[in-house]
């Protein structure tokens, strides 16, 4: 429904913003690509994309929530597995919006405008 679309749209914005940030910081394509792949794999694993984040110790769950993947997975799990509502994923949506905003601002700061 609309809540799933909202979370996916927010996560897409975050991913694109982080990609632009990496591209604005690193001028060498191979470095940007390597860092992007490494970060993507790390965020997927720590954020609960590879296994349910609920099975890891609380400290790892907290650490995983330093990354947008954990917030997106929390929201999607709530919506699709447990019948959550848009209100139940408000915190996750706000966290994702925060990540997107910060990544956009940092990318704009480091962008080399020509």
N, C-alpha and C positions, 0 to 999 in steps of 0.2 A: 503494500500500500504506500501511501504518501510518506509515512515515516521512514520506510526502508529507502525510498527514493531520496529523501532528505539526507540520511546518513551517507548513502553512496555518493551523492553529489558533494557533500562536505568533504568526504575522504578523497574524492577525485581532485577537488580543489587543493587540498593539503598536499597530495602527491605531486601534482603539477607545480605547485608553489615551491616545494622542496627541490624539485628538478630544476626549476629556473634559478633557485638560489645556488645550487651546486654549479650550474653552468655559468653563473655570474661571478663566482669565486675562482673557479679553476678555468684557465684559458686553454690548457692542453686537453684535447678531446679524450685521449686515452686515460688520463688521470680522472677526469669527470666520470667517465664510464665505469672505471674500476671502483671508484668510491661509491657510485650509485648502486652498483650491484652488491657490494659488500654491505652497505647500509640497509638496502632492501632486505637482504637475507637476515641480517641481525634483527631488524625491526619486526619481520615476520615471525621469527622464532620467539623473540621475547614478548611480542604482543599477543600471542595466542592464535596465530594463523596456522601453525603446524600441529598444535595439540591444544586441548582446552586449558586455558590459563588457570582454571580452578584446581587442576591437579598439581600445581607447583606450590612450593612453600609461600607463605604470605609475603615474605621479604622479596621474593622474585616477582610476585604479583604487583607489589608496589613499584618495583623497579621497572617492570613492563609498562606501567602506566606513565612512564616518562616519554613514551612513544605513542604517536597517534594510532598505530595499529591496534593497541590494546583497547582504546576508547571505541574505535570502530567495531571491533569484534564484540565488545561488551554490548553495544547497542544492537548490533545485528542478531546476536544470540538472544537477547531479550525480546526483540521483535518477532523473530522467525521461529524460535524454539519454545518460547514461553508466553507468546501472545501479548507482549508488552504494547503499550500505547506510546504515542508521541511524547506524552508527559513523562513516561518512565525513562525516556532516553534523553531528556533535556540536558542533564549534566554532560553526557557524552557529546551531544551536539555542540554544546558551548565549548567544551574542550577542543573539539575538532576545529571549530570556528577560530578559536584562539591560536591554534597551531597554524592555520591558514593565514591569518592576519600577520602573525609574527614572521612567518616565512616570506610573505609578500613584502613586508617592510624591509626585512634584511636583504632580500633580492634587489629591491629598488635602491637600497643604499650601496650595494656592491656592483650594481650594473654599470657597465662601461657604455655610456650613452654616446653615440657617434652621430 
